[in-house]
């Protein structure tokens, strides 16, 4: 796999709107994103990838998911479900809220 670093996109407006409505007082993941932006950048992982091969998906997201998974003591399956279903995780990861 190869890495083609991309800038981290801002939190999608619909995701931000839903997250702010769901957590009017905020929560840890909204605070992490608002205070630190993304803790990691793709460039932080550049040395781990080959210059050839299929492009990798945003390694900064995987790193942040691993930290969030550890914080909540979740299994891999539970963490994957949290990425799919929790608006606070989507906010931290700059993912679109699904209707």
C-alpha positions in Angstrom: 0.0 0.0 0.0 1.1 3.5 -0.7 0.2 6.8 1.0 -0.9 9.9 -0.8 -1.4 12.4 2.0 -4.5 14.5 1.8 -5.5 17.5 3.9 -8.0 16.7 6.6 -11.4 17.9 5.6 -13.4 20.0 8.0 -16.4 18.4 9.8 -19.3 18.3 7.3 -21.9 20.9 8.2 -24.7 18.4 8.5 -22.6 16.3 10.9 -21.8 19.4 13.0 -25.4 20.4 13.1 -26.6 17.0 14.3 -23.7 16.6 16.7 -24.3 20.0 18.3 -28.0 19.2 18.6 -27.3 15.8 20.2 -24.7 17.2 22.6 -25.5 20.8 23.3 -23.0 20.8 26.2 -20.4 19.0 24.1 -18.7 15.7 24.8 -15.1 14.4 24.8 -15.0 13.6 21.1 -16.4 17.0 20.0 -13.9 18.7 22.4 -11.0 16.7 21.0 -11.9 17.7 17.5 -12.6 21.3 18.3 -9.5 21.8 20.5 -6.9 19.7 18.8 -8.3 19.4 15.2 -7.2 16.0 14.2 -4.5 14.8 16.5 -2.8 13.1 13.6 -2.0 13.9 10.0 -1.5 11.5 7.1 2.1 12.8 6.8 2.8 11.4 10.3 2.5 7.9 8.8 4.3 8.5 5.6 7.4 6.4 6.6 5.2 3.3 7.2 4.1 3.1 3.5 5.7 2.0 0.3 6.0 4.4 -2.6 4.2 1.8 -4.8 0.9 0.1 -4.4 -2.8 0.8 -3.9 -3.5 4.0 -2.0 -4.2 3.6 1.7 -7.3 5.1 3.3 -6.7 7.9 5.8 -4.3 6.5 8.4 -5.0 9.5 10.7 -8.6 8.2 11.0 -7.5 4.7 11.9 -5.1 6.0 14.6 -7.8 8.2 16.1 -10.3 5.3 16.0 -7.8 3.1 17.9 -7.5 5.8 20.6 -11.3 6.2 20.9 -11.7 2.4 20.9 -9.2 2.2 23.8 -10.9 5.0 25.7 -14.1 3.1 25.7 -12.7 -0.4 26.0 -14.4 -1.5 22.8 -13.8 -4.6 20.7 -13.0 -4.1 17.0 -16.6 -4.9 16.0 -17.9 -2.4 18.6 -15.6 0.3 17.4 -16.7 -0.3 13.8 -20.3 0.0 14.9 -19.5 3.2 16.8 -18.0 4.7 13.6 -21.1 3.8 11.7 -23.6 4.8 14.3 -22.4 7.5 16.6 -22.6 11.1 15.6 -19.8 12.1 18.1 -17.4 9.7 16.5 -18.4 10.9 13.0 -17.8 14.5 14.1 -14.3 13.6 15.4 -13.5 11.7 12.2 -14.9 14.3 9.7 -17.5 11.8 8.4 -20.9 12.6 6.9 -24.0 11.9 9.0 -26.2 9.5 7.2 -30.0 9.9 7.2 
